[in-house]
Amino acid sequence: MSKVLWKLDALVEAVGGRIVGDPTPTITGISIDSRTIQPGEAFFCIKGDLHDGHRFAEAALARGAALAVVGEGHLSEVPPEGRYVVVPDVLAALEDLGRAARARTDAKIVAVTGSVGKTSSKEMLRIALSKSGRTHASVASFNNHWGVPLTLARMPANTEYGVFEIGMNHPGEITPLTRMVRPDFVIITTVEPVHLAAFESVEAIARAKAEIFEGLEPGGAAILNASNAQFDLLRFLAFAAGVANIVTFGNDRSFDVYPTQVAPQSGCSCVTGKVLGEDLVWKIGAPGRHLVNNSLAVLAAVKLMGADLALGALALADMSAPTGRGERHELTFEDGTATLIDESYNANPASMGAAITVLGETSIERGGRRIAVIGDMLELGETSAALHRGLAKPLEAARIDRVYCVGKTMRGLWERLPENRRGAWAETSAELQKTLVGDIRPGDAVMIKGSLGTKMGPLVSALIDAYGAKRARAAS
């Protein structure tokens, strides 16, 4: 039997709504997607950029929704025999329910932002904290103006640890979200040149990320990457926001959390380090120095939140790269296998550099090649061409054997590559597909990455369709 998340009267009071029809007295979950809603859940008819949720209220109710939350001016658009809570504005109602969820819990809350590494850090926190108590965390990348209140609204009252991811594309977007979450601890993983089309400089990005301090609860702590070039600015902005407790992590032994030894392997990393004065050894079940760095912040938060640090560190071995963010597949040929690294979810210069480094550290069989298939990185503004050409350096440092490029801007990198490293260039991923599928051979390690708008995901699907795949296991 599903547990009760909200009682009807509490939900109605929180959202300031009125009841129409006969909703069930208890609600087991909160949803904004009629395709995946489960019986007993409340369906919020959010109006998005492409779709208006009121159009799907009938489908949600047919699937067993406890009720639909609808806008006052939209009752004529939903079936008259339905069960509803009517509110002035549905998104505002979801935000109000999120605030009510935050107010009713005694959970310790941590919020994560940063140019890259938000989702992986959130997942590590979820895994580590779950060993010490009831943990609630954002699913997928629910880090925007609807994802954050939805995650809050879904948080059970008896939660002991809450983990929230907070993102932004423009200045001012983090402030209302962090004030809604009211975290006890915040992590800024790093600040890098992303979304530069909306910002005049990396320093401006740092200022936008620093908005997360505005919601920090009194006496809370900010966990900051002291190895990042924007650390001094972030520390200043934290102090300006009244944050007195700054915890540092990075590669220097003068920081509060640092590694003393890192042993990278093809499918994982083994780390020895010091966490707020405590010696520790841990393994991360996915590869990459960027994950090692983020794990420092994660373990700092685990200790500060009063959870069991040793159990949390041990749990990081269960970390696995999700789809589109480093998930590994084994492609099968008649005479061998190849490794496919799916990094197709999104891309910016920092995450692209990290993915190239991981590819360079990936083991290949004799005669195999390390192959990077990379697409345009979007929203980089006037610096875009230079940042694309600049990928030549990490590709050379990682000793990547072949490079396949997709997109008009990536053409600049293609022209800069030495002839012996050029695989192929195409303006679109669809145009590259046939060539790429035909060029891969046993022993290769192939990494595919690009911004969502470049549509690199179909190349991953094409290789899997051509050669079959099973999820690769991390090295033990």
KESEDO-185294 format. One line per field, with one value per residue (C-alpha): x negated, y, z; residue number from 1. Coordinates in steps of 0.1 Angstrom, whole numbers, plus 5000, padded with zeros to 4 digits. Each point is the difference from the previous one (the first is absolute). Layout:
KESEDO-185294
xx: X | ...
yy: Y | ...
zz: Z | ...
nr: NUM | ...
END
This chain:
KESEDO-185294
xx: 5000 | 4987 | 4991 | 5019 | 4980 | 5026 | 5035 | 5025 | 5008 | 4963 | 4994 | 5030 | 4989 | 4964 | 5010 | 5028 | 5025 | 5036 | 5014 | 5022 | 5013 | 4990 | 4962 | 4986 | 4992 | 4963 | 4974 | 4971 | 4978 | 4997 | 4998 | 4999 | 4999 | 5032 | 4980 | 4983 | 5025 | 5008 | 5034 | 5005 | 4977 | 5010 | 4995 | 4990 | 5010 | 4969 | 5000 | 4966 | 4983 | 5015 | 5029 | 5028 | 5005 | 5038 | 5002 | 4988 | 5021 | 5026 | 4972 | 4985 | 5034 | 5006 | 4967 | 5012 | 4988 | 5014 | 5007 | 4988 | 4989 | 5014 | 4999 | 5031 | 5004 | 4997 | 5029 | 5018 | 4971 | 5002 | 5027 | 5029 | 5003 | 4964 | 4985 | 4980 | 4983 | 5004 | 4973 | 4992 | 4968 | 4988 | 4962 | 5004 | 5020 | 4973 | 4975 | 5022 | 5003 | 4962 | 4996 | 5025 | 4981 | 4968 | 5017 | 5014 | 4967 | 4970 | 4977 | 4965 | 5000 | 4971 | 5003 | 4975 | 4992 | 4971 | 4991 | 4995 | 5003 | 5033 | 5018 | 4972 | 4994 | 5037 | 4999 | 4969 | 5017 | 5032 | 4980 | 4978 | 5027 | 5024 | 4977 | 5008 | 5036 | 5031 | 4988 | 5019 | 4983 | 5008 | 5006 | 4982 | 4990 | 5031 | 4982 | 5020 | 5031 | 5024 | 4975 | 4990 | 5035 | 5011 | 4972 | 5008 | 5037 | 4991 | 4979 | 5016 | 5004 | 4978 | 4970 | 4967 | 4977 | 5011 | 4979 | 5009 | 4984 | 5003 | 4992 | 5002 | 4995 | 5004 | 4994 | 5026 | 5013 | 4983 | 5012 | 5037 | 4991 | 4975 | 5024 | 5026 | 4976 | 4984 | 4970 | 4979 | 4970 | 4991 | 4974 | 4987 | 4981 | 4982 | 5005 | 4990 | 5007 | 5036 | 5031 | 4977 | 5026 | 5020 | 4970 | 4973 | 4973 | 4992 | 5000 | 5037 | 5007 | 4984 | 5022 | 5031 | 4989 | 4994 | 5037 | 5003 | 4986 | 5032 | 5021 | 4974 | 5015 | 4983 | 4969 | 4998 | 4968 | 4989 | 4977 | 4979 | 4974 | 4969 | 4981 | 5024 | 4989 | 5032 | 4995 | 4989 | 5030 | 5024 | 4986 | 5004 | 5036 | 5007 | 4987 | 5020 | 5031 | 4993 | 4985 | 4974 | 4992 | 4980 | 4987 | 4974 | 4993 | 4975 | 4965 | 4979 | 4993 | 5008 | 5036 | 5026 | 5006 | 4973 | 4988 | 4966 | 5000 | 5022 | 4998 | 5020 | 5012 | 5020 | 5033 | 4995 | 4977 | 4984 | 4993 | 4981 | 5006 | 5008 | 5035 | 5002 | 4971 | 5010 | 4979 | 5021 | 4998 | 5028 | 5008 | 5023 | 5018 | 4996 | 4968 | 4987 | 4980 | 5029 | 5020 | 4972 | 5000 | 5038 | 4998 | 4979 | 5029 | 5025 | 4981 | 4996 | 5037 | 5006 | 4979 | 5014 | 5036 | 4992 | 5003 | 4976 | 4969 | 4985 | 5032 | 5006 | 4965 | 5004 | 5033 | 4984 | 4988 | 5036 | 4999 | 5005 | 5001 | 5035 | 5013 | 4984 | 4976 | 4973 | 5020 | 4979 | 5011 | 4982 | 5005 | 4997 | 4983 | 4995 | 4963 | 5000 | 5016 | 4997 | 5008 | 5026 | 5001 | 5033 | 4994 | 5027 | 5022 | 4984 | 4966 | 4980 | 4962 | 4995 | 5021 | 4986 | 4964 | 5009 | 5016 | 4969 | 4978 | 5021 | 4998 | 4962 | 4999 | 5023 | 4982 | 5001 | 4992 | 4970 | 5005 | 5029 | 5003 | 5014 | 5026 | 5017 | 5032 | 5008 | 5027 | 5005 | 5001 | 5028 | 5008 | 4963 | 5005 | 4971 | 4974 | 5016 | 4976 | 4969 | 5013 | 5007 | 4965 | 4986 | 5011 | 4969 | 4978 | 5019 | 5005 | 4962 | 4992 | 5024 | 4984 | 5033 | 4994 | 5030 | 5024 | 5034 | 5016 | 5037 | 5012 | 4990 | 4980 | 4982 | 4986 | 4974 | 4987 | 5001 | 4978 | 4975 | 4995 | 4971 | 5010 | 4993 | 5025 | 5029 | 5028 | 5028 | 5019 | 5037 | 5023 | 5026 | 4998 | 5024 | 4974 | 4972 | 5020 | 4992 | 4963 | 4996 | 5018 | 4978 | 4967 | 5002 | 4981 | 4993 | 4976 | 5011 | 5013 | 5025 | 5012 | 5030 | 5007 | 5016 | 5027 | 5036 | 5008 | 4972 | 5019 | 4972 | 5023 | 5011 | 4963 | 5000 | 5032 | 4986 | 4969 | 5021 | 5025 | 4971 | 4980 | 5022 | 4989 | 4999 | 4992 | 4963 | 4991 | 4976 | 4966 | 4997
yy: 5000 | 5034 | 5024 | 5032 | 5031 | 5026 | 5001 | 5018 | 5027 | 5008 | 5002 | 5023 | 5022 | 5002 | 5009 | 5024 | 4981 | 4989 | 4965 | 4991 | 4965 | 4972 | 4996 | 4972 | 5009 | 4990 | 5006 | 4976 | 5021 | 5032 | 4999 | 5024 | 4972 | 4983 | 4972 | 4988 | 5009 | 4973 | 4993 | 5022 | 5028 | 5036 | 5014 | 5037 | 5014 | 5021 | 5022 | 4996 | 5015 | 4973 | 4984 | 5010 | 4974 | 5007 | 4981 | 4969 | 5002 | 4975 | 4975 | 5004 | 4994 | 4970 | 4985 | 5003 | 5034 | 5010 | 5034 | 5026 | 5035 | 5024 | 5037 | 5021 | 5011 | 4965 | 4980 | 5002 | 4981 | 4969 | 4973 | 5014 | 4967 | 5000 | 5005 | 5032 | 5025 | 5034 | 5026 | 5035 | 4988 | 4963 | 5006 | 5024 | 4973 | 4975 | 5024 | 5006 | 4962 | 4998 | 5026 | 4982 | 4968 | 5018 | 5015 | 4967 | 4981 | 4998 | 4986 | 5013 | 5015 | 5004 | 5019 | 4996 | 5024 | 5006 | 5002 | 4963 | 4970 | 5009 | 4968 | 4976 | 5017 | 4998 | 4963 | 4994 | 5019 | 4979 | 4968 | 5010 | 5015 | 4971 | 4978 | 5021 | 5008 | 5007 | 5021 | 5020 | 5013 | 5016 | 4975 | 5004 | 5037 | 5016 | 5032 | 5028 | 5022 | 4969 | 4972 | 5015 | 5006 | 4966 | 4983 | 5019 | 4992 | 4963 | 5000 | 4978 | 5017 | 4974 | 5006 | 5002 | 5012 | 5020 | 5005 | 5027 | 5010 | 5036 | 5012 | 5032 | 5014 | 5037 | 5023 | 5001 | 4964 | 4984 | 5026 | 4989 | 4963 | 5001 | 5021 | 4973 | 4971 | 5019 | 4976 | 4995 | 4994 | 5010 | 4987 | 5019 | 4973 | 5024 | 5031 | 4997 | 5018 | 4987 | 5018 | 5029 | 5012 | 5012 | 5012 | 5026 | 4980 | 4970 | 5023 | 5009 | 4962 | 4998 | 5028 | 4982 | 4967 | 5019 | 5008 | 4966 | 5016 | 5021 | 4970 | 4985 | 4995 | 5019 | 4982 | 4980 | 4993 | 5006 | 4973 | 5016 | 4988 | 5018 | 4987 | 5019 | 5034 | 5016 | 4989 | 5034 | 5017 | 4973 | 5002 | 5037 | 4997 | 4974 | 5023 | 5029 | 4978 | 4994 | 4965 | 4996 | 4963 | 4993 | 4964 | 4996 | 4970 | 4994 | 4988 | 5018 | 4986 | 5034 | 4995 | 4985 | 4970 | 4987 | 4968 | 4986 | 4973 | 4993 | 4967 | 5004 | 4968 | 4993 | 4998 | 5016 | 5020 | 4991 | 5030 | 5005 | 5034 | 5021 | 5012 | 5027 | 4985 | 4964 | 4976 | 4981 | 4975 | 4997 | 4987 | 5017 | 4976 | 5022 | 5014 | 5035 | 5025 | 5024 | 4974 | 4997 | 5038 | 5000 | 4972 | 5022 | 5024 | 4972 | 4984 | 5034 | 5004 | 4965 | 5007 | 5035 | 4986 | 4976 | 4969 | 4970 | 5010 | 4965 | 4985 | 5029 | 4996 | 4963 | 5005 | 5021 | 4967 | 4996 | 5031 | 4994 | 5024 | 5007 | 4999 | 5029 | 5008 | 4974 | 4968 | 4973 | 4973 | 4970 | 4998 | 4965 | 4989 | 4966 | 5001 | 5022 | 5029 | 5038 | 5024 | 5028 | 5029 | 5019 | 5036 | 5013 | 5018 | 5034 | 5018 | 5030 | 5006 | 4987 | 4968 | 4994 | 5002 | 4976 | 4975 | 5002 | 4993 | 4970 | 4986 | 5004 | 4980 | 4972 | 4968 | 4987 | 4966 | 4994 | 5017 | 5021 | 5037 | 5027 | 5019 | 5032 | 5009 | 5036 | 5024 | 5038 | 5015 | 5025 | 5033 | 5011 | 5034 | 5019 | 4976 | 4969 | 4996 | 5004 | 4976 | 4974 | 5003 | 4998 | 4964 | 4991 | 5002 | 4976 | 4976 | 5000 | 4997 | 4970 | 4983 | 4996 | 4981 | 5011 | 5029 | 5002 | 5035 | 5011 | 5036 | 5032 | 5014 | 4967 | 5004 | 5024 | 4972 | 4975 | 5023 | 5004 | 4962 | 4982 | 4979 | 4967 | 5007 | 5011 | 4974 | 5020 | 5033 | 5005 | 5029 | 4978 | 4968 | 4983 | 5006 | 4985 | 4969 | 4976 | 5009 | 4996 | 4966 | 4987 | 5012 | 4985 | 4967 | 4976 | 5013 | 5036 | 5024 | 5025 | 5031 | 5020 | 5035 | 5032 | 5025 | 4988 | 5022 | 4982 | 4967 | 4977 | 4974 | 4984 | 4991 | 4981 | 4982 | 4993 | 4982 | 4980 | 4991 | 4989 | 4980 | 4993 | 5011 | 4990 | 5024 | 4998 | 4993 | 5021 | 4985 | 4985
zz: 5000 | 4991 | 5028 | 5005 | 4989 | 5006 | 5015 | 4979 | 5025 | 5005 | 4963 | 4994 | 5029 | 4987 | 4964 | 5010 | 4978 | 5000 | 4994 | 4970 | 4997 | 5024 | 5003 | 5021 | 5036 | 4996 | 4974 | 4994 | 4977 | 4979 | 4962 | 4970 | 4974 | 4990 | 4982 | 5032 | 5027 | 5025 | 5017 | 5030 | 4989 | 4995 | 4965 | 4997 | 4967 | 4994 | 4969 | 4983 | 4969 | 4978 | 5017 | 5024 | 5027 | 5001 | 4967 | 5017 | 5032 | 4986 | 4992 | 5035 | 5016 | 4978 | 5012 | 5036 | 5012 | 5034 | 4986 | 4975 | 5011 | 4974 | 4994 | 5009 | 4964 | 4985 | 5015 | 4967 | 4984 | 5023 | 5003 | 5022 | 5018 | 5012 | 5034 | 5004 | 5023 | 4983 | 5006 | 4985 | 4985 | 4997 | 5000 | 5030 | 5017 | 4995 | 5014 | 5031 | 5005 | 4998 | 5027 | 5021 | 4996 | 5011 | 5030 | 5013 | 5000 | 5024 | 4973 | 4995 | 4965 | 4975 | 4967 | 4971 | 4972 | 4977 | 4963 | 4997 | 5024 | 5016 | 4991 | 5008 | 5033 | 5008 | 4992 | 5022 | 5029 | 4996 | 5000 | 5030 | 5022 | 4994 | 5021 | 5030 | 4997 | 4979 | 4971 | 4974 | 4969 | 4966 | 4972 | 4967 | 4996 | 5017 | 5008 | 4984 | 5008 | 4999 | 5009 | 5034 | 5014 | 4986 | 5019 | 5031 | 4998 | 4996 | 5032 | 5028 | 5034 | 5017 | 4977 | 5019 | 4971 | 4970 | 4969 | 4974 | 4967 | 4990 | 4965 | 4980 | 4965 | 5008 | 5030 | 5026 | 4995 | 5030 | 5027 | 5001 | 4999 | 5029 | 5021 | 4994 | 5009 | 5030 | 5001 | 5031 | 4978 | 4964 | 4976 | 4970 | 4980 | 4976 | 4979 | 4963 | 4967 | 4992 | 4989 | 4990 | 4975 | 5031 | 5020 | 4993 | 5018 | 5022 | 5030 | 4991 | 5001 | 5034 | 5013 | 4987 | 5016 | 5033 | 5001 | 5017 | 5032 | 5002 | 5012 | 5024 | 5035 | 5029 | 5012 | 4968 | 4980 | 4964 | 4986 | 4973 | 4974 | 5011 | 4969 | 4978 | 4986 | 5012 | 5037 | 5013 | 4985 | 5012 | 5035 | 5000 | 4988 | 5027 | 5027 | 4985 | 5003 | 5037 | 4996 | 5027 | 4996 | 4968 | 4994 | 4973 | 4977 | 4972 | 4993 | 5026 | 5034 | 5016 | 4991 | 5024 | 4977 | 4975 | 4984 | 5009 | 4973 | 4970 | 4981 | 4968 | 4983 | 4969 | 5017 | 5034 | 5022 | 5034 | 5023 | 5032 | 5017 | 5030 | 5007 | 5027 | 5019 | 4995 | 4979 | 4975 | 4971 | 4975 | 4966 | 4974 | 4977 | 4969 | 4985 | 4997 | 5020 | 5000 | 5020 | 5024 | 5006 | 5004 | 5025 | 5023 | 5003 | 5004 | 5029 | 5017 | 4998 | 5014 | 5030 | 5006 | 4998 | 5028 | 4979 | 5002 | 4980 | 4998 | 4987 | 4976 | 4986 | 4996 | 4981 | 4973 | 4985 | 4989 | 4980 | 4963 | 4971 | 4988 | 4964 | 4980 | 5028 | 4996 | 4999 | 4984 | 4976 | 4985 | 4962 | 4986 | 4968 | 4986 | 5010 | 5031 | 5018 | 5002 | 5028 | 4995 | 5024 | 4998 | 5010 | 4976 | 5026 | 4996 | 4997 | 5009 | 4999 | 5036 | 4996 | 4965 | 5014 | 5028 | 4976 | 4977 | 5030 | 5011 | 4964 | 5001 | 5032 | 4986 | 4993 | 4964 | 4986 | 4978 | 4966 | 5014 | 4999 | 5022 | 4980 | 5009 | 4983 | 5010 | 4990 | 5003 | 5034 | 5001 | 5019 | 5001 | 4984 | 4984 | 5014 | 4984 | 4971 | 5021 | 5027 | 4973 | 4984 | 5035 | 5004 | 4978 | 5031 | 5023 | 4970 | 4995 | 5037 | 5003 | 4969 | 4982 | 4968 | 4979 | 5002 | 4984 | 5000 | 4997 | 4994 | 4983 | 5029 | 5006 | 4964 | 5015 | 5022 | 4971 | 4979 | 5028 | 5006 | 4984 | 4970 | 5017 | 5028 | 4977 | 4998 | 4983 | 5002 | 4994 | 5005 | 5017 | 5020 | 4975 | 4972 | 5021 | 5011 | 4971 | 4999 | 5038 | 5002 | 4972 | 5014 | 5035 | 5005 | 5029 | 5027 | 4996 | 5028 | 4986 | 5019 | 4987 | 5013 | 4990 | 5010 | 4999 | 4970 | 4980 | 5004 | 5008 | 5017 | 4967 | 4993 | 5033 | 4990 | 4965 | 5013 | 5025 | 4973 | 4977 | 5025 | 5030 | 5034 | 5036 | 5029 | 5008 | 5036 | 5020 | 5007 | 5035
nr: 1 | 2 | 3 | 4 | 5 | 6 | 7 | 8 | 9 | 10 | 11 | 12 | 13 | 14 | 15 | 16 | 17 | 18 | 19 | 20 | 21 | 22 | 23 | 24 | 25 | 26 | 27 | 28 | 29 | 30 | 31 | 32 | 33 | 34 | 35 | 36 | 37 | 38 | 39 | 40 | 41 | 42 | 43 | 44 | 45 | 46 | 47 | 48 | 49 | 50 | 51 | 52 | 53 | 54 | 55 | 56 | 57 | 58 | 59 | 60 | 61 | 62 | 63 | 64 | 65 | 66 | 67 | 68 | 69 | 70 | 71 | 72 | 73 | 74 | 75 | 76 | 77 | 78 | 79 | 80 | 81 | 82 | 83 | 84 | 85 | 86 | 87 | 88 | 89 | 90 | 91 | 92 | 93 | 94 | 95 | 96 | 97 | 98 | 99 | 100 | 101 | 102 | 103 | 104 | 105 | 106 | 107 | 108 | 109 | 110 | 111 | 112 | 113 | 114 | 115 | 116 | 117 | 118 | 119 | 120 | 121 | 122 | 123 | 124 | 125 | 126 | 127 | 128 | 129 | 130 | 131 | 132 | 133 | 134 | 135 | 136 | 137 | 138 | 139 | 140 | 141 | 142 | 143 | 144 | 145 | 146 | 147 | 148 | 149 | 150 | 151 | 152 | 153 | 154 | 155 | 156 | 157 | 158 | 159 | 160 | 161 | 162 | 163 | 164 | 165 | 166 | 167 | 168 | 169 | 170 | 171 | 172 | 173 | 174 | 175 | 176 | 177 | 178 | 179 | 180 | 181 | 182 | 183 | 184 | 185 | 186 | 187 | 188 | 189 | 190 | 191 | 192 | 193 | 194 | 195 | 196 | 197 | 198 | 199 | 200 | 201 | 202 | 203 | 204 | 205 | 206 | 207 | 208 | 209 | 210 | 211 | 212 | 213 | 214 | 215 | 216 | 217 | 218 | 219 | 220 | 221 | 222 | 223 | 224 | 225 | 226 | 227 | 228 | 229 | 230 | 231 | 232 | 233 | 234 | 235 | 236 | 237 | 238 | 239 | 240 | 241 | 242 | 243 | 244 | 245 | 246 | 247 | 248 | 249 | 250 | 251 | 252 | 253 | 254 | 255 | 256 | 257 | 258 | 259 | 260 | 261 | 262 | 263 | 264 | 265 | 266 | 267 | 268 | 269 | 270 | 271 | 272 | 273 | 274 | 275 | 276 | 277 | 278 | 279 | 280 | 281 | 282 | 283 | 284 | 285 | 286 | 287 | 288 | 289 | 290 | 291 | 292 | 293 | 294 | 295 | 296 | 297 | 298 | 299 | 300 | 301 | 302 | 303 | 304 | 305 | 306 | 307 | 308 | 309 | 310 | 311 | 312 | 313 | 314 | 315 | 316 | 317 | 318 | 319 | 320 | 321 | 322 | 323 | 324 | 325 | 326 | 327 | 328 | 329 | 330 | 331 | 332 | 333 | 334 | 335 | 336 | 337 | 338 | 339 | 340 | 341 | 342 | 343 | 344 | 345 | 346 | 347 | 348 | 349 | 350 | 351 | 352 | 353 | 354 | 355 | 356 | 357 | 358 | 359 | 360 | 361 | 362 | 363 | 364 | 365 | 366 | 367 | 368 | 369 | 370 | 371 | 372 | 373 | 374 | 375 | 376 | 377 | 378 | 379 | 380 | 381 | 382 | 383 | 384 | 385 | 386 | 387 | 388 | 389 | 390 | 391 | 392 | 393 | 394 | 395 | 396 | 397 | 398 | 399 | 400 | 401 | 402 | 403 | 404 | 405 | 406 | 407 | 408 | 409 | 410 | 411 | 412 | 413 | 414 | 415 | 416 | 417 | 418 | 419 | 420 | 421 | 422 | 423 | 424 | 425 | 426 | 427 | 428 | 429 | 430 | 431 | 432 | 433 | 434 | 435 | 436 | 437 | 438 | 439 | 440 | 441 | 442 | 443 | 444 | 445 | 446 | 447 | 448 | 449 | 450 | 451 | 452 | 453 | 454 | 455 | 456 | 457 | 458 | 459 | 460 | 461 | 462 | 463 | 464 | 465 | 466 | 467 | 468 | 469 | 470 | 471 | 472 | 473 | 474 | 475 | 476
END
